[in-house]
Amino acid sequence: MKKSIRLIVFAIITGVFLLTAAGSGDESSEPLYKDKYAIEATFGSLIKKQLRDPDSYEFVSCEPLGEELKDGQFFTITYRAKNGFGGYAIGKAIVSCDSTTMRLISNESN
């Protein structure tokens, strides 16, 4: 009996939590280029596709490049990754991001 009551209480609490979480979505109209975590994650996956050893990718920094545009921003992504000789090299990628789209402009590794 006590076990079934605990299970019912747990189910109710879980249901309330899930309904609250589903209703509290990010409804703000912040442009995509203002979210550095989204930029880091999205461009990290784009940069990894171009590397010899994608698993060696390590994010270092993300810095705005120049002034903020009307509806977007350019960024320099600095990262470390293994080169063809097995050593780690610093790479820099130039990316553009507007309110809905992210593009990889260039990617160079030292």
SETOR-944924 format. One line per 4 residues: number of its first residue (from 1); for each residue x, y, z of N, C-alpha, C, O, CB. Coordinates in steps of 0.1 Angstrom, whole numbers, padded with zeros to 4 digits. Glycine has a CB too. Layout:
N
NUM) X,Y,Z,X,Y,Z,X,Y,Z,X,Y,Z,X,Y,Z | ...
//
This chain:
110
1) 0008,-0012,0000,0000,0000,0000,0009,0013,0000,0006,0022,-0008,-0009,0000,0012 | 0019,0013,0009,0027,0025,0010,0035,0026,-0003,0038,0038,-0008,0037,0024,0022 | 0039,0015,-0009,0046,0015,-0022,0038,0022,-0033,0043,0030,-0041,0051,0001,-0026 | 0025,0018,-0034,0017,0024,-0044,0014,0039,-0042,0013,0046,-0052,0004,0016,-0045
5) 0013,0043,-0030,0011,0057,-0027,0024,0065,-0031,0023,0076,-0036,0008,0059,-0012 | 0035,0059,-0027,0048,0066,-0032,0049,0067,-0047,0053,0077,-0052,0060,0058,-0026 | 0045,0057,-0054,0045,0057,-0068,0035,0067,-0074,0039,0074,-0083,0042,0043,-0074 | 0024,0068,-0068,0014,0078,-0073,0019,0092,-0070,0018,0101,-0079,0000,0076,-0066
9) 0025,0095,-0058,0030,0108,-0055,0042,0111,-0065,0043,0122,-0070,0035,0108,-0040 | 0050,0101,-0067,0062,0103,-0076,0057,0107,-0090,0062,0116,-0097,0071,0091,-0076 | 0046,0100,-0095,0041,0102,-0108,0035,0116,-0109,0036,0123,-0119,0030,0091,-0112 | 0028,0120,-0099,0022,0134,-0099,0032,0144,-0099,0032,0154,-0107,0012,0135,-0086
13) 0043,0143,-0091,0053,0153,-0090,0061,0153,-0103,0064,0164,-0108,0063,0150,-0078 | 0064,0142,-0109,0070,0141,-0122,0062,0148,-0133,0067,0155,-0141,0074,0127,-0126 | 0049,0145,-0133,0040,0151,-0143,0039,0166,-0142,0040,0173,-0152,0026,0145,-0141 | 0038,0171,-0129,0038,0186,-0127,0051,0192,-0132,0051,0202,-0139,0036,0189,-0112
17) 0062,0185,-0129,0075,0190,-0133,0076,0191,-0148,0081,0201,-0154,0087,0182,-0127 | 0072,0180,-0155,0073,0179,-0169,0064,0190,-0176,0068,0196,-0186,0069,0166,-0174 | 0052,0192,-0170,0043,0202,-0176,0049,0216,-0174,0047,0225,-0183,0029,0201,-0169 | 0055,0218,-0163,0061,0231,-0160,0073,0234,-0169,0074,0245,-0175,0066,0232,-0145
21) 0081,0224,-0171,0093,0225,-0180,0088,0227,-0194,0094,0235,-0202,0102,0213,-0179 | 0078,0220,-0199,0073,0221,-0213,0067,0235,-0215,0068,0240,-0226,0063,0211,-0216 | 0061,0241,-0205,0055,0254,-0207,0064,0265,-0205,0061,0277,-0208,0044,0255,-0197 | 0076,0263,-0200,0086,0274,-0198,0097,0274,-0208,0108,0278,-0205,0092,0272,-0184
25) 0093,0272,-0221,0103,0272,-0232,0108,0286,-0233,0102,0296,-0229,0096,0267,-0244 | 0119,0287,-0240,0126,0300,-0242,0118,0307,-0253,0120,0305,-0265,0141,0299,-0246 | 0109,0316,-0248,0100,0323,-0258,0106,0337,-0261,0099,0345,-0268,0087,0325,-0252 | 0118,0340,-0256,0124,0353,-0259,0128,0353,-0274,0130,0343,-0280,0136,0356,-0250
29) 0129,0365,-0279,0132,0367,-0293,0147,0370,-0295,0150,0378,-0304,0123,0377,-0300 | 0155,0365,-0286,0169,0368,-0287,0175,0362,-0300,0172,0350,-0303,0177,0362,-0275 | 0182,0369,-0308,0188,0364,-0320,0198,0353,-0317,0204,0353,-0306,0195,0375,-0329 | 0200,0344,-0326,0209,0333,-0324,0224,0337,-0321,0230,0330,-0314,0209,0324,-0337
33) 0228,0348,-0328,0242,0352,-0326,0245,0358,-0312,0256,0361,-0309,0245,0362,-0336 | 0235,0359,-0304,0237,0364,-0290,0239,0352,-0280,0243,0354,-0269,0225,0372,-0285 | 0237,0340,-0285,0238,0328,-0277,0252,0321,-0279,0253,0313,-0289,0227,0318,-0279 | 0262,0324,-0271,0275,0319,-0273,0276,0304,-0272,0284,0297,-0278,0285,0326,-0264
37) 0267,0298,-0264,0267,0284,-0262,0262,0277,-0275,0268,0266,-0279,0259,0280,-0250 | 0252,0282,-0281,0247,0277,-0294,0258,0278,-0305,0260,0269,-0313,0235,0284,-0298 | 0265,0289,-0305,0276,0292,-0315,0287,0281,-0312,0292,0275,-0322,0281,0306,-0314 | 0291,0280,-0300,0302,0270,-0297,0298,0256,-0301,0306,0249,-0307,0305,0271,-0282
41) 0286,0252,-0298,0282,0238,-0301,0280,0236,-0316,0285,0226,-0321,0269,0235,-0294 | 0273,0245,-0322,0270,0243,-0337,0283,0244,-0345,0285,0236,-0354,0260,0254,-0341 | 0291,0254,-0343,0303,0255,-0351,0313,0245,-0347,0322,0241,-0355,0309,0269,-0349 | 0313,0240,-0335,0322,0229,-0331,0319,0217,-0340,0328,0210,-0344,0320,0225,-0316
45) 0306,0214,-0342,0303,0202,-0350,0306,0205,-0365,0310,0195,-0372,0288,0199,-0349 | 0305,0217,-0370,0309,0220,-0384,0324,0219,-0385,0329,0214,-0396,0304,0234,-0387 | 0332,0224,-0376,0346,0224,-0377,0351,0209,-0376,0360,0205,-0383,0353,0232,-0365 | 0345,0201,-0367,0349,0187,-0365,0349,0180,-0379,0357,0171,-0381,0341,0180,-0355
49) 0339,0183,-0387,0337,0176,-0400,0349,0178,-0409,0351,0170,-0418,0324,0180,-0407 | 0357,0189,-0407,0368,0192,-0416,0381,0187,-0410,0391,0189,-0417,0368,0207,-0418 | 0382,0181,-0398,0394,0177,-0392,0398,0163,-0395,0389,0154,-0398,0393,0179,-0377 | 0411,0160,-0395,0416,0146,-0397,0411,0137,-0386,0408,0126,-0388,0431,0146,-0398
53) 0412,0143,-0374,0408,0135,-0362,0397,0143,-0354,0401,0151,-0345,0420,0132,-0352 | 0385,0142,-0358,0374,0150,-0352,0373,0149,-0337,0369,0158,-0330,0361,0146,-0358 | 0377,0137,-0331,0376,0135,-0317,0387,0143,-0309,0385,0145,-0297,0378,0120,-0314 | 0397,0148,-0316,0407,0156,-0310,0403,0171,-0308,0411,0179,-0302,0420,0155,-0317
57) 0392,0175,-0313,0388,0189,-0313,0386,0194,-0298,0379,0187,-0290,0375,0191,-0321 | 0392,0205,-0295,0390,0211,-0282,0387,0226,-0284,0395,0233,-0290,0403,0209,-0273 | 0376,0231,-0279,0372,0245,-0280,0381,0253,-0271,0383,0249,-0260,0357,0247,-0277 | 0386,0265,-0276,0394,0273,-0268,0386,0286,-0265,0384,0290,-0253,0407,0277,-0275
61) 0382,0293,-0275,0375,0306,-0273,0366,0310,-0285,0367,0305,-0296,0385,0317,-0270 | 0357,0319,-0282,0348,0325,-0293,0348,0340,-0290,0344,0345,-0280,0334,0319,-0292 | 0353,0347,-0300,0354,0362,-0299,0347,0369,-0310,0348,0364,-0322,0368,0367,-0298 | 0339,0379,-0308,0333,0387,-0319,0344,0393,-0328,0354,0397,-0323,0323,0398,-0313
65) 0341,0393,-0340,0351,0399,-0350,0345,0412,-0355,0336,0412,-0364,0354,0389,-0362 | 0350,0423,-0351,0345,0436,-0355,0332,0440,-0348,0328,0434,-0338,0343,0436,-0370 | 0325,0449,-0354,0313,0455,-0349,0301,0445,-0352,0301,0437,-0361,0310,0468,-0355 | 0291,0446,-0343,0279,0438,-0345,0271,0444,-0357,0270,0456,-0358,0270,0438,-0332
69) 0267,0436,-0366,0260,0440,-0378,0245,0442,-0375,0241,0439,-0363,0261,0430,-0390 | 0237,0447,-0384,0223,0450,-0382,0216,0437,-0377,0208,0437,-0367,0216,0455,-0395 | 0218,0426,-0384,0211,0413,-0381,0221,0402,-0381,0219,0392,-0388,0200,0410,-0390 | 0232,0403,-0373,0242,0393,-0373,0255,0397,-0367,0257,0408,-0363,0244,0387,-0387
73) 0265,0388,-0368,0278,0390,-0362,0287,0380,-0368,0284,0368,-0371,0277,0389,-0346 | 0300,0384,-0370,0311,0375,-0373,0318,0372,-0360,0320,0380,-0352,0320,0381,-0384 | 0323,0359,-0360,0331,0355,-0348,0343,0347,-0352,0344,0342,-0363,0322,0345,-0339 | 0353,0348,-0344,0365,0340,-0345,0365,0329,-0335,0365,0331,-0323,0379,0348,-0344
77) 0365,0316,-0340,0365,0305,-0331,0379,0299,-0330,0385,0296,-0341,0355,0293,-0335 | 0385,0299,-0318,0398,0293,-0317,0397,0280,-0311,0389,0278,-0301,0407,0303,-0308 | 0404,0270,-0316,0403,0256,-0311,0417,0249,-0313,0426,0254,-0319,0393,0248,-0319 | 0418,0238,-0306,0430,0229,-0308,0425,0216,-0313,0414,0211,-0310,0437,0227,-0294
81) 0434,0210,-0322,0431,0197,-0327,0444,0191,-0332,0454,0197,-0335,0421,0198,-0339 | 0444,0177,-0333,0456,0170,-0338,0458,0173,-0353,0449,0174,-0361,0454,0155,-0336 | 0471,0175,-0356,0474,0177,-0370,0478,0164,-0377,0477,0153,-0370,0485,0188,-0372 | 0483,0164,-0389,0487,0152,-0396,0499,0145,-0390,0501,0133,-0392,0490,0155,-0410
85) 0507,0151,-0381,0518,0145,-0375,0515,0140,-0361,0524,0135,-0354,0530,0155,-0374 | 0503,0141,-0356,0499,0137,-0343,0500,0147,-0332,0496,0144,-0320,0507,0125,-0339 | 0506,0158,-0335,0507,0169,-0325,0495,0178,-0325,0487,0177,-0335,0520,0178,-0328 | 0493,0186,-0315,0482,0195,-0314,0485,0208,-0320,0496,0214,-0317,0477,0196,-0300
89) 0477,0214,-0328,0479,0227,-0334,0467,0236,-0331,0456,0231,-0329,0481,0226,-0349 | 0469,0249,-0331,0458,0259,-0328,0452,0262,-0342,0459,0264,-0352,0464,0272,-0322 | 0439,0262,-0342,0431,0265,-0354,0422,0277,-0352,0418,0279,-0340,0423,0253,-0359 | 0419,0284,-0362,0410,0295,-0361,0400,0294,-0372,0404,0292,-0384,0418,0309,-0362
93) 0388,0296,-0369,0377,0295,-0379,0369,0309,-0378,0367,0314,-0367,0367,0283,-0377 | 0366,0314,-0390,0358,0326,-0391,0344,0321,-0394,0342,0314,-0404,0363,0336,-0401 | 0334,0326,-0386,0321,0321,-0388,0311,0333,-0388,0314,0344,-0382,0316,0311,-0377 | 0300,0332,-0395,0290,0342,-0394,0277,0337,-0388,0274,0325,-0390,0287,0348,-0408
97) 0270,0345,-0382,0258,0341,-0375,0248,0352,-0375,0251,0363,-0371,0261,0336,-0360 | 0236,0350,-0380,0226,0360,-0379,0215,0355,-0370,0217,0346,-0361,0220,0363,-0393 | 0203,0360,-0371,0193,0356,-0361,0188,0342,-0362,0183,0336,-0353,0181,0365,-0362 | 0190,0335,-0374,0185,0322,-0376,0195,0312,-0383,0193,0300,-0382,0173,0322,-0384
101) 0206,0317,-0388,0215,0309,-0396,0230,0311,-0392,0234,0322,-0388,0214,0313,-0411 | 0237,0300,-0392,0251,0300,-0389,0259,0294,-0401,0255,0284,-0406,0254,0292,-0376 | 0270,0301,-0405,0278,0296,-0416,0293,0297,-0413,0297,0306,-0406,0275,0305,-0429 | 0300,0286,-0417,0314,0286,-0415,0321,0293,-0428,0319,0288,-0439,0319,0271,-0414
105) 0328,0304,-0425,0334,0311,-0436,0347,0306,-0440,0350,0303,-0452,0335,0326,-0433 | 0356,0304,-0430,0369,0299,-0433,0374,0291,-0421,0370,0294,-0410,0379,0310,-0437 | 0384,0282,-0423,0389,0274,-0412,0404,0272,-0415,0407,0265,-0426,0381,0261,-0411 | 0413,0277,-0407,0427,0275,-0409,0433,0269,-0396,0430,0273,-0385,0434,0288,-0413
109) 0443,0260,-0398,0450,0254,-0387,0465,0257,-0389,0470,0256,-0400,0447,0239,-0386 | 0472,0260,-0378,0486,0262,-0378,0494,0249,-0377,0506,0249,-0378,0491,0271,-0367
//
